[in-house]
């Protein structure tokens, strides 16, 4: 951009940028999920912590007074 030039930022350009970032993030999540599912060892190391998280949350819900 030449010096002294002013760029106009509108709600439309901001929403377009947010949409592009969101689309890219969904693509990255898809790539990671595909990699994990295709490699059983990664699946084991992903599922076990998630199960532990679920059990821990369930325990906390049961122990609330």
mmCIF file of the N, C-alpha and C atoms, coordinates in Angstrom:
data_MODEL
# 
_entry.id   MODEL 
# 
loop_
_atom_site.group_PDB 
_atom_site.id 
_atom_site.type_symbol 
_atom_site.label_atom_id 
_atom_site.label_alt_id 
_atom_site.label_comp_id 
_atom_site.label_asym_id 
_atom_site.label_entity_id 
_atom_site.label_seq_id 
_atom_site.pdbx_PDB_ins_code 
_atom_site.Cartn_x 
_atom_site.Cartn_y 
_atom_site.Cartn_z 
_atom_site.occupancy 
_atom_site.B_iso_or_equiv 
_atom_site.pdbx_formal_charge 
_atom_site.auth_seq_id 
_atom_site.auth_comp_id 
_atom_site.auth_asym_id 
_atom_site.auth_atom_id 
_atom_site.pdbx_PDB_model_num 
ATOM 1   N N  . UNK A 1 1  ? 0.846   -1.168  0.000  1.00 0.00 ? 1  UNK A N  1 
ATOM 2   C CA . UNK A 1 1  ? 0.000   0.000   0.000  1.00 0.00 ? 1  UNK A CA 1 
ATOM 3   C C  . UNK A 1 1  ? 0.893   1.234   0.000  1.00 0.00 ? 1  UNK A C  1 
ATOM 4   N N  . UNK A 1 2  ? 0.613   2.152   -0.897 1.00 0.00 ? 2  UNK A N  1 
ATOM 5   C CA . UNK A 1 2  ? 1.402   3.388   -0.938 1.00 0.00 ? 2  UNK A CA 1 
ATOM 6   C C  . UNK A 1 2  ? 1.221   4.196   0.343  1.00 0.00 ? 2  UNK A C  1 
ATOM 7   N N  . UNK A 1 3  ? 2.255   4.928   0.664  1.00 0.00 ? 3  UNK A N  1 
ATOM 8   C CA . UNK A 1 3  ? 2.212   5.746   1.876  1.00 0.00 ? 3  UNK A CA 1 
ATOM 9   C C  . UNK A 1 3  ? 1.149   6.824   1.747  1.00 0.00 ? 3  UNK A C  1 
ATOM 10  N N  . UNK A 1 4  ? 0.401   7.038   2.813  1.00 0.00 ? 4  UNK A N  1 
ATOM 11  C CA . UNK A 1 4  ? -0.621  8.066   2.833  1.00 0.00 ? 4  UNK A CA 1 
ATOM 12  C C  . UNK A 1 4  ? -1.984  7.593   2.339  1.00 0.00 ? 4  UNK A C  1 
ATOM 13  N N  . UNK A 1 5  ? -2.057  6.363   1.835  1.00 0.00 ? 5  UNK A N  1 
ATOM 14  C CA . UNK A 1 5  ? -3.341  5.840   1.357  1.00 0.00 ? 5  UNK A CA 1 
ATOM 15  C C  . UNK A 1 5  ? -4.144  5.326   2.545  1.00 0.00 ? 5  UNK A C  1 
ATOM 16  N N  . UNK A 1 6  ? -5.423  5.617   2.549  1.00 0.00 ? 6  UNK A N  1 
ATOM 17  C CA . UNK A 1 6  ? -6.311  5.214   3.638  1.00 0.00 ? 6  UNK A CA 1 
ATOM 18  C C  . UNK A 1 6  ? -7.141  4.031   3.181  1.00 0.00 ? 6  UNK A C  1 
ATOM 19  N N  . UNK A 1 7  ? -7.189  2.986   4.011  1.00 0.00 ? 7  UNK A N  1 
ATOM 20  C CA . UNK A 1 7  ? -8.032  1.839   3.682  1.00 0.00 ? 7  UNK A CA 1 
ATOM 21  C C  . UNK A 1 7  ? -9.318  1.936   4.489  1.00 0.00 ? 7  UNK A C  1 
ATOM 22  N N  . UNK A 1 8  ? -10.392 1.504   3.881  1.00 0.00 ? 8  UNK A N  1 
ATOM 23  C CA . UNK A 1 8  ? -11.688 1.542   4.533  1.00 0.00 ? 8  UNK A CA 1 
ATOM 24  C C  . UNK A 1 8  ? -12.027 0.144   5.039  1.00 0.00 ? 8  UNK A C  1 
ATOM 25  N N  . UNK A 1 9  ? -12.318 0.067   6.304  1.00 0.00 ? 9  UNK A N  1 
ATOM 26  C CA . UNK A 1 9  ? -12.714 -1.195  6.910  1.00 0.00 ? 9  UNK A CA 1 
ATOM 27  C C  . UNK A 1 9  ? -14.210 -1.123  7.179  1.00 0.00 ? 9  UNK A C  1 
ATOM 28  N N  . UNK A 1 10 ? -14.924 -2.081  6.629  1.00 0.00 ? 10 UNK A N  1 
ATOM 29  C CA . UNK A 1 10 ? -16.366 -2.115  6.828  1.00 0.00 ? 10 UNK A CA 1 
ATOM 30  C C  . UNK A 1 10 ? -16.743 -3.397  7.560  1.00 0.00 ? 10 UNK A C  1 
ATOM 31  N N  . UNK A 1 11 ? -17.961 -3.443  8.030  1.00 0.00 ? 11 UNK A N  1 
ATOM 32  C CA . UNK A 1 11 ? -18.459 -4.645  8.690  1.00 0.00 ? 11 UNK A CA 1 
ATOM 33  C C  . UNK A 1 11 ? -18.391 -5.827  7.725  1.00 0.00 ? 11 UNK A C  1 
ATOM 34  N N  . UNK A 1 12 ? -18.668 -5.582  6.477  1.00 0.00 ? 12 UNK A N  1 
ATOM 35  C CA . UNK A 1 12 ? -18.633 -6.640  5.473  1.00 0.00 ? 12 UNK A CA 1 
ATOM 36  C C  . UNK A 1 12 ? -17.239 -7.257  5.350  1.00 0.00 ? 12 UNK A C  1 
ATOM 37  N N  . UNK A 1 13 ? -16.198 -6.419  5.312  1.00 0.00 ? 13 UNK A N  1 
ATOM 38  C CA . UNK A 1 13 ? -14.843 -6.959  5.193  1.00 0.00 ? 13 UNK A CA 1 
ATOM 39  C C  . UNK A 1 13 ? -14.436 -7.699  6.459  1.00 0.00 ? 13 UNK A C  1 
ATOM 40  N N  . UNK A 1 14 ? -14.875 -7.215  7.607  1.00 0.00 ? 14 UNK A N  1 
ATOM 41  C CA . UNK A 1 14 ? -14.568 -7.901  8.867  1.00 0.00 ? 14 UNK A CA 1 
ATOM 42  C C  . UNK A 1 14 ? -15.253 -9.264  8.895  1.00 0.00 ? 14 UNK A C  1 
ATOM 43  N N  . UNK A 1 15 ? -16.531 -9.315  8.511  1.00 0.00 ? 15 UNK A N  1 
ATOM 44  C CA . UNK A 1 15 ? -17.256 -10.585 8.500  1.00 0.00 ? 15 UNK A CA 1 
ATOM 45  C C  . UNK A 1 15 ? -16.653 -11.554 7.487  1.00 0.00 ? 15 UNK A C  1 
ATOM 46  N N  . UNK A 1 16 ? -16.210 -11.056 6.351  1.00 0.00 ? 16 UNK A N  1 
ATOM 47  C CA . UNK A 1 16 ? -15.546 -11.914 5.372  1.00 0.00 ? 16 UNK A CA 1 
ATOM 48  C C  . UNK A 1 16 ? -14.261 -12.505 5.952  1.00 0.00 ? 16 UNK A C  1 
ATOM 49  N N  . UNK A 1 17 ? -13.498 -11.690 6.654  1.00 0.00 ? 17 UNK A N  1 
ATOM 50  C CA . UNK A 1 17 ? -12.255 -12.171 7.261  1.00 0.00 ? 17 UNK A CA 1 
ATOM 51  C C  . UNK A 1 17 ? -12.530 -13.204 8.342  1.00 0.00 ? 17 UNK A C  1 
ATOM 52  N N  . UNK A 1 18 ? -13.523 -12.948 9.172  1.00 0.00 ? 18 UNK A N  1 
ATOM 53  C CA . UNK A 1 18 ? -13.891 -13.907 10.221 1.00 0.00 ? 18 UNK A CA 1 
ATOM 54  C C  . UNK A 1 18 ? -14.356 -15.213 9.586  1.00 0.00 ? 18 UNK A C  1 
ATOM 55  N N  . UNK A 1 19 ? -15.126 -15.123 8.527  1.00 0.00 ? 19 UNK A N  1 
ATOM 56  C CA . UNK A 1 19 ? -15.581 -16.326 7.825  1.00 0.00 ? 19 UNK A CA 1 
ATOM 57  C C  . UNK A 1 19 ? -14.427 -17.113 7.240  1.00 0.00 ? 19 UNK A C  1 
ATOM 58  N N  . UNK A 1 20 ? -13.446 -16.428 6.676  1.00 0.00 ? 20 UNK A N  1 
ATOM 59  C CA . UNK A 1 20 ? -12.268 -17.111 6.133  1.00 0.00 ? 20 UNK A CA 1 
ATOM 60  C C  . UNK A 1 20 ? -11.481 -17.819 7.220  1.00 0.00 ? 20 UNK A C  1 
ATOM 61  N N  . UNK A 1 21 ? -11.317 -17.164 8.354  1.00 0.00 ? 21 UNK A N  1 
ATOM 62  C CA . UNK A 1 21 ? -10.591 -17.770 9.477  1.00 0.00 ? 21 UNK A CA 1 
ATOM 63  C C  . UNK A 1 21 ? -11.354 -18.984 10.006 1.00 0.00 ? 21 UNK A C  1 
ATOM 64  N N  . UNK A 1 22 ? -12.665 -18.849 10.148 1.00 0.00 ? 22 UNK A N  1 
ATOM 65  C CA . UNK A 1 22 ? -13.481 -19.960 10.634 1.00 0.00 ? 22 UNK A CA 1 
ATOM 66  C C  . UNK A 1 22 ? -13.406 -21.150 9.682  1.00 0.00 ? 22 UNK A C  1 
ATOM 67  N N  . UNK A 1 23 ? -13.483 -20.888 8.389  1.00 0.00 ? 23 UNK A N  1 
ATOM 68  C CA . UNK A 1 23 ? -13.395 -21.956 7.396  1.00 0.00 ? 23 UNK A CA 1 
ATOM 69  C C  . UNK A 1 23 ? -12.033 -22.654 7.468  1.00 0.00 ? 23 UNK A C  1 
ATOM 70  N N  . UNK A 1 24 ? -10.975 -21.884 7.610  1.00 0.00 ? 24 UNK A N  1 
ATOM 71  C CA . UNK A 1 24 ? -9.637  -22.471 7.725  1.00 0.00 ? 24 UNK A CA 1 
ATOM 72  C C  . UNK A 1 24 ? -9.524  -23.314 8.992  1.00 0.00 ? 24 UNK A C  1 
ATOM 73  N N  . UNK A 1 25 ? -10.063 -22.822 10.105 1.00 0.00 ? 25 UNK A N  1 
ATOM 74  C CA . UNK A 1 25 ? -9.992  -23.564 11.367 1.00 0.00 ? 25 UNK A CA 1 
ATOM 75  C C  . UNK A 1 25 ? -10.743 -24.883 11.271 1.00 0.00 ? 25 UNK A C  1 
ATOM 76  N N  . UNK A 1 26 ? -11.906 -24.881 10.628 1.00 0.00 ? 26 UNK A N  1 
ATOM 77  C CA . UNK A 1 26 ? -12.660 -26.126 10.446 1.00 0.00 ? 26 UNK A CA 1 
ATOM 78  C C  . UNK A 1 26 ? -11.857 -27.105 9.599  1.00 0.00 ? 26 UNK A C  1 
ATOM 79  N N  . UNK A 1 27 ? -11.183 -26.604 8.594  1.00 0.00 ? 27 UNK A N  1 
ATOM 80  C CA . UNK A 1 27 ? -10.324 -27.464 7.765  1.00 0.00 ? 27 UNK A CA 1 
ATOM 81  C C  . UNK A 1 27 ? -9.191  -28.081 8.568  1.00 0.00 ? 27 UNK A C  1 
ATOM 82  N N  . UNK A 1 28 ? -8.580  -27.285 9.447  1.00 0.00 ? 28 UNK A N  1 
ATOM 83  C CA . UNK A 1 28 ? -7.495  -27.799 10.288 1.00 0.00 ? 28 UNK A CA 1 
ATOM 84  C C  . UNK A 1 28 ? -8.005  -28.872 11.233 1.00 0.00 ? 28 UNK A C  1 
ATOM 85  N N  . UNK A 1 29 ? -9.164  -28.644 11.830 1.00 0.00 ? 29 UNK A N  1 
ATOM 86  C CA . UNK A 1 29 ? -9.749  -29.642 12.741 1.00 0.00 ? 29 UNK A CA 1 
ATOM 87  C C  . UNK A 1 29 ? -10.034 -30.926 11.976 1.00 0.00 ? 29 UNK A C  1 
ATOM 88  N N  . UNK A 1 30 ? -10.530 -30.799 10.755 1.00 0.00 ? 30 UNK A N  1 
ATOM 89  C CA . UNK A 1 30 ? -10.782 -31.980 9.927  1.00 0.00 ? 30 UNK A CA 1 
ATOM 90  C C  . UNK A 1 30 ? -9.504  -32.743 9.624  1.00 0.00 ? 30 UNK A C  1 
ATOM 91  N N  . UNK A 1 31 ? -8.436  -32.034 9.323  1.00 0.00 ? 31 UNK A N  1 
ATOM 92  C CA . UNK A 1 31 ? -7.150  -32.696 9.057  1.00 0.00 ? 31 UNK A CA 1 
ATOM 93  C C  . UNK A 1 31 ? -6.631  -33.424 10.287 1.00 0.00 ? 31 UNK A C  1 
ATOM 94  N N  . UNK A 1 32 ? -6.724  -32.788 11.442 1.00 0.00 ? 32 UNK A N  1 
ATOM 95  C CA . UNK A 1 32 ? -6.260  -33.420 12.681 1.00 0.00 ? 32 UNK A CA 1 
ATOM 96  C C  . UNK A 1 32 ? -7.111  -34.643 12.994 1.00 0.00 ? 32 UNK A C  1 
ATOM 97  N N  . UNK A 1 33 ? -8.429  -34.522 12.868 1.00 0.00 ? 33 UNK A N  1 
ATOM 98  C CA . UNK A 1 33 ? -9.318  -35.648 13.149 1.00 0.00 ? 33 UNK A CA 1 
ATOM 99  C C  . UNK A 1 33 ? -9.045  -36.814 12.202 1.00 0.00 ? 33 UNK A C  1 
ATOM 100 N N  . UNK A 1 34 ? -8.817  -36.528 10.939 1.00 0.00 ? 34 UNK A N  1 
ATOM 101 C CA . UNK A 1 34 ? -8.508  -37.580 9.971  1.00 0.00 ? 34 UNK A CA 1 
ATOM 102 C C  . UNK A 1 34 ? -7.203  -38.275 10.328 1.00 0.00 ? 34 UNK A C  1 
ATOM 103 N N  . UNK A 1 35 ? -6.200  -37.512 10.698 1.00 0.00 ? 35 UNK A N  1 
ATOM 104 C CA . UNK A 1 35 ? -4.911  -38.090 11.081 1.00 0.00 ? 35 UNK A CA 1 
ATOM 105 C C  . UNK A 1 35 ? -5.050  -38.977 12.308 1.00 0.00 ? 35 UNK A C  1 
ATOM 106 N N  . UNK A 1 36 ? -5.816  -38.536 13.293 1.00 0.00 ? 36 UNK A N  1 
ATOM 107 C CA . UNK A 1 36 ? -5.998  -39.314 14.519 1.00 0.00 ? 36 UNK A CA 1 
ATOM 108 C C  . UNK A 1 36 ? -6.744  -40.609 14.223 1.00 0.00 ? 36 UNK A C  1 
ATOM 109 N N  . UNK A 1 37 ? -7.791  -40.539 13.411 1.00 0.00 ? 37 UNK A N  1 
ATOM 110 C CA . UNK A 1 37 ? -8.589  -41.731 13.110 1.00 0.00 ? 37 UNK A CA 1 
ATOM 111 C C  . UNK A 1 37 ? -7.801  -42.720 12.265 1.00 0.00 ? 37 UNK A C  1 
ATOM 112 N N  . UNK A 1 38 ? -6.938  -42.256 11.398 1.00 0.00 ? 38 UNK A N  1 
ATOM 113 C CA . UNK A 1 38 ? -6.165  -43.142 10.533 1.00 0.00 ? 38 UNK A CA 1 
ATOM 114 C C  . UNK A 1 38 ? -5.031  -43.843 11.268 1.00 0.00 ? 38 UNK A C  1 
ATOM 115 N N  . UNK A 1 39 ? -4.609  -43.330 12.415 1.00 0.00 ? 39 UNK A N  1 
ATOM 116 C CA . UNK A 1 39 ? -3.509  -43.928 13.170 1.00 0.00 ? 39 UNK A CA 1 
ATOM 117 C C  . UNK A 1 39 ? -4.036  -44.417 14.516 1.00 0.00 ? 39 UNK A C  1 
ATOM 118 N N  . UNK A 1 40 ? -4.193  -45.736 14.684 1.00 0.00 ? 40 UNK A N  1 
ATOM 119 C CA . UNK A 1 40 ? -4.785  -46.272 15.916 1.00 0.00 ? 40 UNK A CA 1 
ATOM 120 C C  . UNK A 1 40 ? -4.039  -45.864 17.185 1.00 0.00 ? 40 UNK A C  1 
ATOM 121 N N  . UNK A 1 41 ? -2.728  -45.729 17.124 1.00 0.00 ? 41 UNK A N  1 
ATOM 122 C CA . UNK A 1 41 ? -1.982  -45.357 18.330 1.00 0.00 ? 41 UNK A CA 1 
ATOM 123 C C  . UNK A 1 41 ? -2.340  -43.929 18.753 1.00 0.00 ? 41 UNK A C  1 
ATOM 124 N N  . UNK A 1 42 ? -2.533  -43.046 17.792 1.00 0.00 ? 42 UNK A N  1 
ATOM 125 C CA . UNK A 1 42 ? -2.964  -41.688 18.126 1.00 0.00 ? 42 UNK A CA 1 
ATOM 126 C C  . UNK A 1 42 ? -4.383  -41.693 18.670 1.00 0.00 ? 42 UNK A C  1 
ATOM 127 N N  . UNK A 1 43 ? -5.217  -42.600 18.153 1.00 0.00 ? 43 UNK A N  1 
ATOM 128 C CA . UNK A 1 43 ? -6.593  -42.703 18.623 1.00 0.00 ? 43 UNK A CA 1 
ATOM 129 C C  . UNK A 1 43 ? -6.619  -43.111 20.091 1.00 0.00 ? 43 UNK A C  1 
ATOM 130 N N  . UNK A 1 44 ? -5.754  -44.042 20.472 1.00 0.00 ? 44 UNK A N  1 
ATOM 131 C CA . UNK A 1 44 ? -5.685  -44.472 21.875 1.00 0.00 ? 44 UNK A CA 1 
ATOM 132 C C  . UNK A 1 44 ? -5.271  -43.309 22.763 1.00 0.00 ? 44 UNK A C  1 
ATOM 133 N N  . UNK A 1 45 ? -4.242  -42.581 22.355 1.00 0.00 ? 45 UNK A N  1 
ATOM 134 C CA . UNK A 1 45 ? -3.752  -41.475 23.176 1.00 0.00 ? 45 UNK A CA 1 
ATOM 135 C C  . UNK A 1 45 ? -4.688  -40.268 23.160 1.00 0.00 ? 45 UNK A C  1 
ATOM 136 N N  . UNK A 1 46 ? -5.674  -40.277 22.286 1.00 0.00 ? 46 UNK A N  1 
ATOM 137 C CA . UNK A 1 46 ? -6.667  -39.210 22.262 1.00 0.00 ? 46 UNK A CA 1 
ATOM 138 C C  . UNK A 1 46 ? -7.911  -39.584 23.043 1.00 0.00 ? 46 UNK A C  1 
ATOM 139 N N  . UNK A 1 47 ? -8.346  -40.826 22.932 1.00 0.00 ? 47 UNK A N  1 
ATOM 140 C CA . UNK A 1 47 ? -9.587  -41.262 23.564 1.00 0.00 ? 47 UNK A CA 1 
ATOM 141 C C  . UNK A 1 47 ? -9.429  -41.408 25.074 1.00 0.00 ? 47 UNK A C  1 
ATOM 142 N N  . UNK A 1 48 ? -8.323  -41.960 25.537 1.00 0.00 ? 48 UNK A N  1 
ATOM 143 C CA . UNK A 1 48 ? -8.145  -42.193 26.979 1.00 0.00 ? 48 UNK A CA 1 
ATOM 144 C C  . UNK A 1 48 ? -8.239  -40.891 27.785 1.00 0.00 ? 48 UNK A C  1 
ATOM 145 N N  . UNK A 1 49 ? -7.561  -39.818 27.414 1.00 0.00 ? 49 UNK A N  1 
ATOM 146 C CA . UNK A 1 49 ? -7.735  -38.567 28.179 1.00 0.00 ? 49 UNK A CA 1 
ATOM 147 C C  . UNK A 1 49 ? -9.161  -38.016 28.113 1.00 0.00 ? 49 UNK A C  1 
ATOM 148 N N  . UNK A 1 50 ? -9.826  -38.188 26.983 1.00 0.00 ? 50 UNK A N  1 
ATOM 149 C CA . UNK A 1 50 ? -11.208 -37.706 26.879 1.00 0.00 ? 50 UNK A CA 1 
ATOM 150 C C  . UNK A 1 50 ? -12.134 -38.493 27.802 1.00 0.00 ? 50 UNK A C  1 
ATOM 151 N N  . UNK A 1 51 ? -11.928 -39.799 27.907 1.00 0.00 ? 51 UNK A N  1 
ATOM 152 C CA . UNK A 1 51 ? -12.724 -40.616 28.830 1.00 0.00 ? 51 UNK A CA 1 
ATOM 153 C C  . UNK A 1 51 ? -12.445 -40.179 30.264 1.00 0.00 ? 51 UNK A C  1 
ATOM 154 N N  . UNK A 1 52 ? -11.180 -39.951 30.591 1.00 0.00 ? 52 UNK A N  1 
ATOM 155 C CA . UNK A 1 52 ? -10.824 -39.472 31.926 1.00 0.00 ? 52 UNK A CA 1 
ATOM 156 C C  . UNK A 1 52 ? -11.464 -38.128 32.236 1.00 0.00 ? 52 UNK A C  1 
ATOM 157 N N  . UNK A 1 53 ? -11.502 -37.255 31.263 1.00 0.00 ? 53 UNK A N  1 
ATOM 158 C CA . UNK A 1 53 ? -12.144 -35.956 31.443 1.00 0.00 ? 53 UNK A CA 1 
ATOM 159 C C  . UNK A 1 53 ? -13.632 -36.130 31.718 1.00 0.00 ? 53 UNK A C  1 
ATOM 160 N N  . UNK A 1 54 ? -14.286 -37.007 30.963 1.00 0.00 ? 54 UNK A N  1 
ATOM 161 C CA . UNK A 1 54 ? -15.709 -37.264 31.166 1.00 0.00 ? 54 UNK A CA 1 
ATOM 162 C C  . UNK A 1 54 ? -15.990 -37.836 32.541 1.00 0.00 ? 54 UNK A C  1 
ATOM 163 N N  . UNK A 1 55 ? -15.168 -38.783 32.977 1.00 0.00 ? 55 UNK A N  1 
ATOM 164 C CA . UNK A 1 55 ? -15.347 -39.376 34.306 1.00 0.00 ? 55 UNK A CA 1 
ATOM 165 C C  . UNK A 1 55 ? -15.134 -38.327 35.388 1.00 0.00 ? 55 UNK A C  1 
ATOM 166 N N  . UNK A 1 56 ? -14.117 -37.502 35.255 1.00 0.00 ? 56 UNK A N  1 
ATOM 167 C CA . UNK A 1 56 ? -13.858 -36.450 36.240 1.00 0.00 ? 56 UNK A CA 1 
ATOM 168 C C  . UNK A 1 56 ? -14.998 -35.451 36.331 1.00 0.00 ? 56 UNK A C  1 
ATOM 169 N N  . UNK A 1 57 ? -15.534 -35.038 35.186 1.00 0.00 ? 57 UNK A N  1 
ATOM 170 C CA . UNK A 1 57 ? -16.666 -34.112 35.196 1.00 0.00 ? 57 UNK A CA 1 
ATOM 171 C C  . UNK A 1 57 ? -17.896 -34.756 35.834 1.00 0.00 ? 57 UNK A C  1 
ATOM 172 N N  . UNK A 1 58 ? -18.137 -36.023 35.540 1.00 0.00 ? 58 UNK A N  1 
ATOM 173 C CA . UNK A 1 58 ? -19.283 -36.725 36.118 1.00 0.00 ? 58 UNK A CA 1 
ATOM 174 C C  . UNK A 1 58 ? -19.136 -36.835 37.633 1.00 0.00 ? 58 UNK A C  1 
ATOM 175 N N  . UNK A 1 59 ? -17.929 -37.121 38.109 1.00 0.00 ? 59 UNK A N  1 
ATOM 176 C CA . UNK A 1 59 ? -17.696 -37.172 39.560 1.00 0.00 ? 59 UNK A CA 1 
ATOM 177 C C  . UNK A 1 59 ? -17.979 -35.834 40.227 1.00 0.00 ? 59 UNK A C  1 
ATOM 178 N N  . UNK A 1 60 ? -17.514 -34.772 39.591 1.00 0.00 ? 60 UNK A N  1 
ATOM 179 C CA . UNK A 1 60 ? -17.758 -33.441 40.160 1.00 0.00 ? 60 UNK A CA 1 
ATOM 180 C C  . UNK A 1 60 ? -19.250 -33.120 40.203 1.00 0.00 ? 60 UNK A C  1 
ATOM 181 N N  . UNK A 1 61 ? -19.977 -33.510 39.178 1.00 0.00 ? 61 UNK A N  1 
ATOM 182 C CA . UNK A 1 61 ? -21.413 -33.270 39.172 1.00 0.00 ? 61 UNK A CA 1 
ATOM 183 C C  . UNK A 1 61 ? -22.117 -34.039 40.288 1.00 0.00 ? 61 UNK A C  1 
ATOM 184 N N  . UNK A 1 62 ? -21.634 -35.249 40.566 1.00 0.00 ? 62 UNK A N  1 
ATOM 185 C CA . UNK A 1 62 ? -22.251 -36.058 41.616 1.00 0.00 ? 62 UNK A CA 1 
ATOM 186 C C  . UNK A 1 62 ? -21.902 -35.555 43.006 1.00 0.00 ? 62 UNK A C  1 
ATOM 187 N N  . UNK A 1 63 ? -20.741 -34.918 43.165 1.00 0.00 ? 63 UNK A N  1 
ATOM 188 C CA . UNK A 1 63 ? -20.307 -34.511 44.503 1.00 0.00 ? 63 UNK A CA 1 
ATOM 189 C C  . UNK A 1 63 ? -20.722 -33.077 44.852 1.00 0.00 ? 63 UNK A C  1 
ATOM 190 N N  . UNK A 1 64 ? -21.451 -32.396 43.975 1.00 0.00 ? 64 UNK A N  1 
ATOM 191 C CA . UNK A 1 64 ? -21.889 -31.024 44.263 1.00 0.00 ? 64 UNK A CA 1 
ATOM 192 C C  . UNK A 1 64 ? -22.957 -31.081 45.344 1.00 0.00 ? 64 UNK A C  1 
ATOM 193 N N  . UNK A 1 65 ? -22.793 -30.254 46.376 1.00 0.00 ? 65 UNK A N  1 
ATOM 194 C CA . UNK A 1 65 ? -23.752 -30.277 47.484 1.00 0.00 ? 65 UNK A CA 1 
ATOM 195 C C  . UNK A 1 65 ? -24.884 -29.341 47.236 1.00 0.00 ? 65 UNK A C  1 
# 
